[in-house]
Amino acid sequence: MSREQLVGLRAAGVNRLSMGAQSFDAELLKTLGRIHSPKDITQAVRDAQAAGFTSINVDFMFGLPGQTMHHWRETIERALDLHIEHLSLYSLIIEEGTPFYTWTHEGRITPGDEDLCADMYEYADERLHAAGYVNYEISNWSLPGFQSRHNLTYWHNLPYIGMGAGAYSSFGGRRFSNVREPAEYIRMLKAQQWPEVESETVDKAQAMSETAFLALRTAQGLHLPTFEQRFALPFAQFAGDRLHMVEEAGLLERETEWLRLSKRGRLLGNEVFLRLLPD
C-alpha cells in the first residue's frame, strides 16, 4: 500500500493495521515464497505510522526451515526497533496439501525441531516482557492497552460479524464465511444475493469445548463461574477426569475461580486442548 492509501484508510476511520511480515531475514522470506524484503517491512510500518496509525500489529514466524536462534533474535530486535504496539508470533505448521508438506516429505526442507521452537518462544517472551509487552495470549504480545479487541472476542468465543470478501462470522449458533473473490462478492451484493459460501452449525458440546480451550489460550484463563452461567453446567462436570493427567503434569494451574495454563503449559498447550475436544 502507498502512503496515500494508508492516509485514506485512516481518514475513513480504520484505526488498526495488521501486517504479515514473517521474518527480517531475506533468505527466509524467499523460502516462504514472500515477495517483500526486510526493507519493505520497515517502510510499510513507517508509512503507516506517518499516516496516523497508532495501533499496529506485525506477524512473525519461528520454526522456519533453516532458521537459527541468531535469525530469530535479529528479527525480534528489529521488530522492537519499529516501536509497534502489538506482535503476533507463530510457529510454522506443516499442513497437508501445502508445498511445505511436500518439500518436508521429500526431504528438501527440515523445519525447526520442537526444542529449538520452544527456545525461540521463551526467548521472545522474555525479551518482549523486558521491553514492556504483555503476553496476553499464547501467540500475542502487546503494550498495555493495545490488545486486539477482535481477537479477544474470538478467544472468549463471543459472536462477531465479518464483512467483505472472504470474511468469517460467528453468530446465532452458526459459523459462516463469504465468497473469497472480491469481484464475485460485489456481483452478488449488486444482485441482492447473500454472499455466504460456507456454513457450520455449532452445537452445545462443541461450543463448550471451544469456549474452554480458546479461553485457556489467554493469560487470564477460563473463568469457571462464567462458563457455568453460560452453559448451565459446571466446568468440572463438563471436563470430568479428562484434564487430570495434564494437571498432574503441571500444565494447568487453578486460582480461586480461574483455570489457566502454567508457563510450561503454554509450550504444551495442545496436550490440554486435545483433551477438551468433543468425543
N, C-alpha and C positions, 0 to 999 in steps of 0.2 A: 504494500500500500504506500502511496505517496503521502507526504506530509499534508498536502491539501486535502486528500481524502480523510485523513485522520482528524484534521480540524473540522471537517464537515460532520463526521460521526459524533465528535464531542459536542458540537453545536446542536446536533439533533437530539442530544440527551443521553447518548451512550456514555456510561461512566466507568466501565471496567473493560480491560482487554486481557486476553489470554493468548500467549504465543507458544507454538511448539518448536522450541529451539533444538532440544535434544542433546547437543554437545557443543563445546567450543573447540573441538579438535576436527580439523578439516578432513582427515582421512576417515575418521569415524562417521562423519556426515556422509561421505561418499559410500561407505559400507551400508548405511541406512537408506541410500537412494535419495537423499535430500539434495535439493538444487541450490540451497542457500549456503553462504560461507559464514565463518565466525564473525567476520566484519559486518555482515548483513544483520546479524543478531543485535550487535551493539547499536548499529544505525537505526534499526527498527524501534528499539526501546527509546533511544534518544529522540527520535521523531515523535513518538507517542507522548513522551514527557513534554516536549516542546508544544505539542498540540493541546496540552492541558490535562492529560490523563494523570491522575494521582493514585490510581489503583490498577496495578499491572501485575499479571502473573506470567511466569515463564516456566515451561515444562522442560525437564532434563531427564535423561535415561542413564541407568547404570547396568552393569552386567552385559555390556555390548561385546561382540566378538573383537578380540584384540585390545580391549580397553584395560588399562592398568590403573593402579591406585594413583599414579602420578597424573594420568589424564583426568581422573575424577577430581583430585584436589585442585588442579588448574581450572576445571570447569566451575567448581564451587566458588573459588576465589574471584574469577572473572564475573560470575553471576552477582556476587556481593558488591563488586565494583560498580554495578549498574544502579545500585540503590533502589531496587524494586521492592514492592510491598509484599509479594507473595511468590512462593516457589512450590512447584509440584515435581516430585522426584519419583520415578517409576523404574522398576527393574524390567528388563526385556523379557517378554513372554513369547515363547516359541509356539505358535498356533498352527495346527494342521491346515494345509491349503495355502500357506504363505510361502514366499520364496525362502525365507529363513528356515522354515521347516524342511524344505527340500535340501537346501545347502547344508544344513546340520546333519541330515541323514546321509548325505553324500560325502560327508567329511570335509567339505570345503571351508566351513567355519566352525569355530568352537566358542559357544557363549561362555561368559564368566561363570566359574563354579560357585556353588552355594556359599562357601566360606568367604570367598572374595566379595560376593554380593553383600553378605552380612557386614563385612568390614567397611565396605563403601557406605552402606546405610548408616552405620554407627558413627563413622567419621562425619558424614553430612549432618547428622543430628547434633553432634557435639559442636561442630563449627558454627552451625546456624544458631544454636542456642546461645553461644558466646557472642554472636552478632545481634542478639535481641529478638530472634524469631522464635515463635511458639509452634511446636509440633502438635497441632490441634486435631489431626487425623493422620493415620499411618503414613500416608504419602504426601501430606501437605503441611507446609510451614508458612506462617505469616507474621508480619509485625502486628503488635496489638491493635485491634480494631479493624483489621483488614482481612478477616476470614471471609471465605466465599459464602455468601448467604444462600446462593442457589445450591451449592454442594452440601451445605448443612441441611437444607430442606431434603435433599436426596438421602443423606445419611440418617436422617431422622424418619425416613420413609413416609414423608408427608406428600400431599398432592402437589403437582406442578403442571403447568401448561407450556408446551413448546410451540413457537410459531415460526413458520418459514419452511423452506425445502429441507427435508431430512431431519426435521425437529422431532423429538420424542416427548411424550406426555405420560403422566400417571395420574389418573383422575377417575373417581367413581368406580373403583374396583377394577379398572382396566389399565393396561399399558398399551399405547398405540403410537405409531410413527407416521410421518408424512412421506410422500414420494420424494426421492433424493434429488432428481434433476430440477433445477430452478425453472427451466422453460416449461416443463410439464406441470409443475406446481402452479405457475402463473396461468397456464392454459385452463387447468381445472377450475381455478377460482373464477376466471372470467366466464366459464361455462356454468358457474354456480354449482360445481360438483365438489363434494367433500374430498380433500386430498389425502385421506388416510389410506395407507397401503398395507400395514400390518397391525394386528390387534391381538392382545392376550388378556384373558380374564384371570384375575388374581384371587384365589380362594383364601379362606381364613388361615388355613395351615401354612400356606406359602407366605401370606402377609405376616404372620407371627415369626416365621423363620427369618424372613428378610429384615424385619424390624429389629430382631435381636442381633444378627451378625453385622448389619450396617451400623448400628449404634456402637457395637464393640470396636469398630474401626476408629472411633473417635477417642480422643484422650479422656473426655468426660465419661464415656462408657454408657451402659444401659441403665436407665432409671427404672428400677423394678416396680415401684408403685404406678408409674405412668403406663408401663406395659400391661399391668393387671387392669387398670382402669380402661385402657383402650380395647382389650380383648376379653374382658370379664373372665380372666383365667390367670392365676398366679404363675409367674415365670417358672418357679420351681416345679409346678405341675406340668407345665409345657415341656420343660427340658428333661424331667425325670433324672435318670442317672447318666445321661449322655455326656455330661461335662465332667464327671467325677475324675476320669483319668487325666484330663488336661489341667484340672485344678490341683490334683496331687502332684503333677509335674511342674507346678509353679507358673503356668501360663496365664492364669487368671487370679485376680485379687478382688476381695469384697471390702466395701466400706459403707457401713450402715445400709442405706437404700440403693447403693450403686454396685454394679458389677462391671469390671473393666479388665482389659489386657494388662499384664505386667510388662515390664521393659523387655524381658525375654519373650513374652507372648507376642509382642509386636513383630518380632522376627519370624515367629512361627504361627502367625495368625490363622493361616489356612487349616492348621490342625484343629483349631477351635471351630472355625466357620463350617467345616465339613460336617461336624457333629450336630449342627443345628439345621441342616437341610432336611426338608420333608422326606419321609420314608418312601 
